[in-house]
Amino acid sequence: MSDVANKLPVFWHDKLAGHLPMPDNFRPPMSEAELQIFTNMLPLVIQSTSFLFDVRLGDFTLKMRGEEMVVEATVRLGPGDISCIKGLIPADDAFEPDTEMAEIVSRVLREAGVEE
């Protein structure tokens, strides 16, 4: 994998999807309140390369995992949405969007009792 220093890990469905370069003037939040403010600003920082997906408030959340700050993508996003994040450096074991979507659909149907 390429160097991930100065990059934020991006998680989707609790799996590392990749890393996003941090803006040059980025400084870590100092409090929980700042973490929320930074989260609200993510749609200004995270952009899509596709006209089919616009980043909205709530699509991504900044969280602390231990001492590490990470970006968590909502489960409402599909694999195609994740793969078109501008500047995303995919994880080594990055998912295949079509395969990932099929697995998600199958899991949702199983949980709803529709598919066995």
N, C-alpha and C positions, 0 to 999 in steps of 0.2 A: 504494500500500500504506500501511497505517497506520504510525505511528511504531514502529520496532523497537528503539529504545533500551531498555536494561534488559530485553531479551528474548533468550532462547536460540534460535538457529536449530535446527530439527529436520530432519534428513535421513533419507530412506527410499529405498533403492535408489539411493544417491548423488545423489538429487534433493532440492532444498529443498522440504519439505512445508509449512513454515510456521514460526511463531515461538511460543514459550511465554513468558509473563511469568515473571520470576524472583521468588521469594519476597522479601518486604521485607528479611528478615534474611540474605539470601544473600550470601556472600563467596566469591570464587573460591578453588579449592584451591591450596595452596602447594607441593604436591609430588605426585609420581606416586602415592604411597601415599594421600594425601588424595583424589586424583581417583578412585581405586578405591573408597574409603569413600563418597564422594558418589554414585558410580554405584550402589552397593548400596542407597542410600537413595532412589533415584529412584522406586520403587514407592509410596513414601509421599507424594511430591510430584506425580507425574504420575498423574492419575486419568482414568477413563473415564466418559462420560455414558451408556453402554449397559450393560444387564444381561448382554449377550452377551459382553462383553470385560472381563476384570479384568487390570490391569497386573501382570505378574509380574517377578521378578528375572531379568534377562537380556533383557527386551524392549527396554530402552533402555540406552545406554552414553554416558557423558560422555567426550568426546575433545577433544584440542587439534588444531585445524587451523591451523597457523602460530601466530599469537598469539591466535586466536579459539577460545573454548570452544564446542562444539556438542554437541547430543544426536543420537546416531545410533540409529535404530530398526532392530531386527533385520529381516532379510528374511523371517523366519517370520511376521511380521504381515501382514495383508491391508490393502487400501485402506480397508475399512470400519472396521478397528481404528484406523487413523491418523486418519480423519475424525471419530472420536468422542472424541478426546482433549480433555478439559475445558480450555477456555481457549485452545486452539490457534487462532492467527490464520493462516489459510491463506495460502500464497504467492500472488502475483499469477497465476502460471500453475499454480494448484493442479489436481491431477488429478481426473478423474471416476472415482469408485470402480469402477463397472461396466466402463468402458473399460479402466482400469488393470488390473483383475483379468483380463480377457480377454487382454490383452497379456502378462501374466505367465504365464498358463496356456499360451499359445501358445509362448512362449520356452522354458519348461520342457519341453514336449513335443518341441520342435525339438531341444533339447540332448540329450534322451533318445533321439532318433532315431525317435520315434513319429510325428511330423508333419513334413511337408515343405512 
